[in-house]
Amino acid sequence: MENHAALMEELNRYYAVWQETNYVYTEWAKAHGISVSCLLALTAIDEGGEDCTQKKISQRWLIPKQTVNMILKDFERQKFVELLPMQGDKRNKRIQFTAAGRAYADTILPELRKAELSVIQKMGLERMHRFSEDGALFIKLFQEAGGRNPNDADA
């Protein structure tokens, strides 16, 4: 059995990395005049294609539905997005950028991606792949140890 103190030390290092990751994205967003939730919503809309909905943004980024709703209302007010009825499901609205919204996103998201890709390039593709694989393994093992699987039905 591994030394409990060593295990706790690694767990605390993991927490620190997780918190610091959240912090650097929050600070990056703030430096660009938006909240991190707004940044994540922009990313989700940009990548969401034809089936981007408020629920999917909330679930993907773990942003409360009310927060996503407030962001979308603000985006609508600024004429950055349109909320369109979805075929076969009139209760949900498909979210898409307007021309103004696309222009706004294009002032922020390419810079974010450039920074992220630069980091990956400096780390090296192999190391980044290992980082992602190790994170996926941690999630799988945590779920097996009693963590909730995000694919399970809503509790």
C-alpha positions as CSV (number, residue, x, y, z in Angstrom):
1,M,0.0,0.0,0.0
2,E,1.2,3.5,-0.9
3,N,2.2,5.8,1.9
4,H,-0.9,7.8,3.0
5,A,1.1,11.0,3.4
6,A,2.5,10.7,-0.2
7,L,-1.0,10.0,-1.5
8,M,-2.4,13.1,0.3
9,E,0.5,15.2,-1.0
10,E,-0.3,14.2,-4.6
11,L,-4.0,14.8,-4.0
12,N,-3.3,18.3,-2.8
13,R,-1.0,18.9,-5.8
14,Y,-3.9,17.8,-8.0
15,Y,-6.3,20.2,-6.3
16,A,-3.7,23.0,-6.7
17,V,-3.3,22.4,-10.4
18,W,-7.1,22.2,-10.8
19,Q,-7.6,25.5,-9.0
20,E,-4.7,27.2,-10.8
21,T,-6.1,26.1,-14.1
22,N,-9.5,27.7,-13.2
23,Y,-7.7,30.8,-12.0
24,V,-5.6,31.3,-15.2
25,Y,-8.7,31.0,-17.4
26,T,-10.6,33.4,-15.2
27,E,-7.8,35.9,-15.3
28,W,-7.4,35.5,-19.1
29,A,-11.1,36.2,-19.5
30,K,-11.0,39.1,-17.1
31,A,-8.1,40.6,-19.1
32,H,-10.3,40.5,-22.2
33,G,-13.2,42.2,-20.4
34,I,-15.5,39.2,-19.9
35,S,-16.3,36.6,-17.2
36,V,-15.0,33.1,-17.6
37,S,-18.6,31.9,-17.9
38,C,-19.1,34.2,-20.8
39,L,-15.8,33.0,-22.4
40,L,-17.0,29.4,-22.0
41,A,-20.4,30.2,-23.4
42,L,-18.7,31.9,-26.5
43,T,-16.6,28.8,-26.9
44,A,-19.6,26.5,-26.7
45,I,-21.6,28.5,-29.2
46,D,-18.6,28.7,-31.5
47,E,-18.1,24.9,-31.4
48,G,-21.8,23.9,-30.9
49,G,-22.9,23.9,-34.5
50,E,-26.6,23.3,-35.3
51,D,-27.5,21.8,-31.9
52,C,-26.1,24.3,-29.4
53,T,-28.6,24.8,-26.6
54,Q,-28.6,26.4,-23.2
55,K,-28.7,23.0,-21.6
56,K,-25.7,21.8,-23.5
57,I,-23.7,24.8,-22.6
58,S,-24.6,24.4,-18.9
59,Q,-23.8,20.7,-18.9
60,R,-20.5,20.9,-20.9
61,W,-19.0,23.7,-18.8
62,L,-20.8,23.1,-15.5
63,I,-22.2,26.6,-15.5
64,P,-25.5,26.9,-13.7
65,K,-28.5,27.2,-16.1
66,Q,-29.4,30.6,-14.6
67,T,-26.0,31.9,-15.4
68,V,-26.1,30.6,-18.9
69,N,-29.6,32.2,-19.3
70,M,-28.3,35.6,-18.1
71,I,-25.3,35.4,-20.5
72,L,-27.6,34.5,-23.4
73,K,-30.1,37.3,-22.5
74,D,-27.1,39.8,-22.5
75,F,-25.9,38.4,-25.8
76,E,-29.4,38.7,-27.3
77,R,-29.6,42.3,-26.0
78,Q,-26.3,43.1,-27.8
79,K,-27.6,41.3,-30.9
80,F,-24.7,38.7,-30.7
81,V,-27.0,35.6,-30.8
82,E,-30.3,34.4,-32.1
83,L,-32.3,31.8,-30.3
84,L,-34.2,29.7,-32.8
85,P,-36.8,26.9,-32.3
86,M,-35.4,23.5,-32.7
87,Q,-37.0,21.1,-35.1
88,G,-39.0,18.5,-33.2
89,D,-38.4,20.2,-29.8
90,K,-40.0,23.6,-29.6
91,R,-39.2,23.9,-25.9
92,N,-35.4,24.1,-26.6
93,K,-33.9,26.9,-28.6
94,R,-30.9,26.5,-30.9
95,I,-28.3,29.2,-30.3
96,Q,-26.3,30.7,-33.1
97,F,-24.2,33.7,-33.6
98,T,-25.4,36.7,-35.6
99,A,-22.9,38.5,-37.8
100,A,-22.2,40.9,-34.9
101,G,-21.8,37.9,-32.5
102,R,-19.4,36.1,-34.9
103,A,-17.4,39.3,-35.2
104,Y,-17.3,39.7,-31.4
105,A,-16.3,36.0,-30.9
106,D,-13.6,36.5,-33.5
107,T,-12.0,39.2,-31.4
108,I,-11.6,36.8,-28.5
109,L,-11.6,33.1,-29.4
110,P,-8.7,33.1,-31.9
111,E,-6.5,34.7,-29.3
112,L,-7.5,32.1,-26.7
113,R,-6.8,29.3,-29.1
114,K,-3.5,30.8,-30.1
115,A,-2.4,30.9,-26.5
116,E,-3.7,27.3,-25.8
117,L,-2.0,25.9,-28.9
118,S,1.2,27.7,-28.1
119,V,1.2,26.0,-24.7
120,I,0.6,22.6,-26.2
121,Q,3.4,23.2,-28.7
122,K,5.8,24.2,-25.9
123,M,4.7,21.2,-23.8
124,G,5.0,18.9,-26.7
125,L,2.2,16.8,-28.3
126,E,3.3,13.6,-26.5
127,R,3.3,15.2,-23.1
128,M,-0.1,16.9,-23.7
129,H,-1.5,13.6,-24.9
130,R,-0.2,11.9,-21.7
131,F,-1.8,14.7,-19.6
132,S,-5.2,14.2,-21.3
133,E,-4.9,10.4,-21.0
134,D,-4.0,10.6,-17.3
135,G,-6.9,13.0,-16.7
136,A,-9.3,10.6,-18.5
137,L,-8.0,7.7,-16.4
138,F,-8.4,9.6,-13.2
139,I,-12.0,10.4,-14.1
140,K,-12.7,6.7,-15.0
141,L,-11.2,5.4,-11.8
142,F,-12.9,8.1,-9.7
143,Q,-16.3,7.1,-11.2
144,E,-15.5,3.4,-10.4
145,A,-14.7,4.4,-6.8
146,G,-18.1,5.9,-6.4
147,G,-18.0,9.2,-8.2
148,R,-21.1,10.1,-10.3
149,N,-20.9,9.4,-14.0
150,P,-21.9,12.5,-15.9
151,N,-23.6,10.2,-18.5
152,D,-26.0,8.9,-15.8
153,A,-29.6,10.3,-15.7
154,D,-30.0,13.5,-13.8
155,A,-30.1,13.0,-10.1
